[in-house]
Amino acid sequence: MADAALFAHPARLRAANWLRTFAALGVLIGTVAFLTLVFGRTGERIAVLMCVNVSAVVALAVFCGNTGIVSFGHGAFMALGAYLSGILTMPAGLQRSALPELPGWLAGHELSVLGALPFVLLAGAGFALLTGSAISRLVGASAAIATLGLLIIVHSIAVSAREFTRGSQTFYGVPRITDLTFVLMAAIVFVILARVYRESRWGLFVRAVRDDEDAATALGIAPRRARLAAWTLSGTLAVVAGALYGHILGAFSPASFYLGLVFAHVVMMIVGGMSSVGGAVVGVIAVTILQNTVRNLEGGITLGGVTLPEVFGLTTVSLGVAILLVIWFRPQGLVGGFELGPGAGAGLLRRIASRATEPPAPRPVSTETLKARGLSRAFAGVKAVTDVSFDVPAGRITGLIGPNGAGKSTLVNLITCQYDADTGSAEIEGVDLTGLPRHRIIDHRVARSFQNLRLFSGLTAFENVLVAALAAGNSRQRANAIALRELEAFDLGSIAAIRADNLPYGARKRLEIARALAQDPAILLLDEPAAGMNPAETDDLADRLIRIREDRRIGILLIDHDLRFVNRLCSHIVVMNRGEKIAEGTPEEVRGNPQVIEAYIGRGRVARAADAQTPQDQALAN
Amino acid sequence: MDQLLQQLINALSLGGIYAMLALGLAIVFSIVGLINFAHGDIMTFGGYGIFLSMVFGFPPIAALCIGLGAAVVMALAMERTAFRVMRGADVISLLITSFAVSEILKVLFQNGISARPVPISFPAAWSGSYQIGGMTIGVAPTASILVTIVSLGCLTFVLRRLAIGMAMRAAAEDFDMLRMLGVRANRVVAAAFAISGLLAGIAAVIWTAQRGSVDPMMGFFPVLKAFIATVLGGLGSLGGAVLGGFVVGTLEVLTQAFLPDALAPYRDAIVLSAVIAVLLVRPDGLLPARSGARS
């Protein structure tokens, strides 16, 4: 891709995102039209329920798709919405007979459905914030089970709080909604909100956290806060979807929002593909069609003279089988991890050429110096790092070398608070980094790369860099321009629209450095950037790093095993062995240091090395 | 004092059931990364095994053994049909798969046997009680505590002393490495499922002996508690699962005994909220599983 094409990438991405939204909405509206035109009144009833399910599943996917955590707790939000909206909109006379013990402040409001909406929204947001403050601390399977706990808690409260809910008895008298246009509009609004959130700053942050929590934290993203935002939005939407569902049903009980409903919604989400909004829409449609087909068979049917018996729960079985088949044969769902419609790299968008703003100059770096002083860390008695001090000034590439297990990566992890230091400090501009929360390190302009690749695999190359620029506090427009600047600097323009997990190894390595540079650091910590690269790639990387140091005057701490690479780049080298700093100085000084030779070559050969100094130098230099 | 001791026995008895279920979940989770939603159905199937064998006229002891066997067979069948093809899939896919398996099995139970509870009549002596120092103690809780202790003791022996047990513990730490060492993966996984099924079967025996009936949802609620227990203890940690089971059981008995009547219906909500409160302080659980991940 030529430069002009690269610089149109943000505009194309925006266009692609809208096209994808319209594709999802088109599928939805098309299906609704088909159902009502072909099946008349029955079709319209199915379409109404389908639209409410789209709202509910999109709400669910806002959390699950973006965080990668499956929630079984959204039934709780739906129950809250249904009961609250039901109580607020119920005719007063009916309410006196149905809920005689309802507290006065809730009774007799007789609001319209839309009039009740602000209160439902408010209550939903409050409840989501409250529960999210707990659930956002958990990840993976623990979080999934905690959401299940939430469902059980709310279900048992709904059964017990008779004065509000009539307990496990049917809650009746809720004004019915049967207007297809109304629920279709609601579904459209939900889809648009979910899409806007997904591509927004917070949506990108939480997807970065989903793909690699440690890397996202190092970029300055607070994982809990990102998850809490997703949970709160998703929960609030689910409360509204629950209110809609309640008005569709007209009469319901706590069991209406328990595992049966949750199972159906999770199936719809997974069948379509949980990591995209389009997937949620397609999943609901596919499962709705399946359910209605099977439901006709459930009451018993005569096929070619054979009467099949009535089978209770056939719809449940069909849902179960559907989900098993999808997981076995298409684990990413029918739509997969991608959104419906074209991506930003599609030829369709080639004519969009509006250029992003001129790349901003990197923030100036003057005399910032990262000062490590007396850093130590022991793991259960093993001294990984002992009393290490050195400086990484701006404008210099400082090498950090040492045999495997010397404690180099541990040292970087201490500086970036990945581990807590036992003693010592890492100061920049008078601020001690050790003891800061990990996501605050970047506020002091210290960025890092990781030894093992830690890209956000579900994001494109462009989005990987964009997320870093956004996390550093830039506006969207500026972040776009910065991301393009870094992609260009590392020759990644042609693969901007490709997902990181589909990139070749060398490109991933460069992308990780580009991502760190997008944060405009004063000090950059590179943990084995050339590991696994072939000699040509290593040389190329060295050229780029030298150019970056010259252009931006930033300080780089370079950890590597490849001594030729380090010698070429670094004017100052720190050598570690067994957790201690054993030497420091110019490459020549370090090369002549007997301790360094011993650490690298071994004691036996040092004596021989004394006899033949020159070959020894040769060995080290290679 | 007497009441306290009485409640202690109840807590141990209920906690023991949760601990065995949680341990079964944890063994499977630590090896294949599966949170088995269908674990409750293994327990239910064990219960139906007892019911059916008594319907066919087996003596009670034989029926219990058949129930245990049924649970083991169900666990192995589940592994073979649903989960083996999913080996290596991510936690969420596995979780959803087991969710689907569980829903399907429940419908099969409802259609194949009955949607309503079916009674199991054990000898009257089993539900009796005896006196020690002026205290009335039920036979069933006592038996359940003894069975729990024996089961956990045997399992510790298997895991610490027998080759297959050590292979399982090694698999929990690093399954890929174990396979590279030449240990048959299928055998280790099958053994894990068999043990988890056996533990669920024992839980089914104690549960039915105390309640005298089986229904399609029998295993569901205790296993929900066991889920909570495994997370409380630390997902993937075997010791944590047992500890979590006893903590959840104790909390439940305590709230049952000492909660004022007005709050009694909110018992489950209170117990679960307490557990979630603990997780806020210790997100990795009480006894977190070790991990050797490097950055």
Interface residues (C-beta under 8 A of the other chain):
Chain A: G68 I69 V70 A134 R137 L138 G140 A141 S142 A144 I145 A146 L148 G149 L150 I152 I153 V154 S156 I157 V159 S160 D214 F263 V266 V267 I270 V311 F312 G313 L314 T316 V317 L319 G320 V321 I323 L324 I327 W328 P331 S409 N413 Q418 F450 Q451 N452
Chain B: F29 I35 A82 V85 M86 A89 V91 I92 S93 L95 I96 T97 F99 A100 V101 E103 I104 K106 V107 Q110 N111 A115 L224 F227 I228 T230 V231 L235 P265 Y266 R267 D268 A269 L272 S273 V275 I276 A277 L279 L280 P283 G285 R294 S295
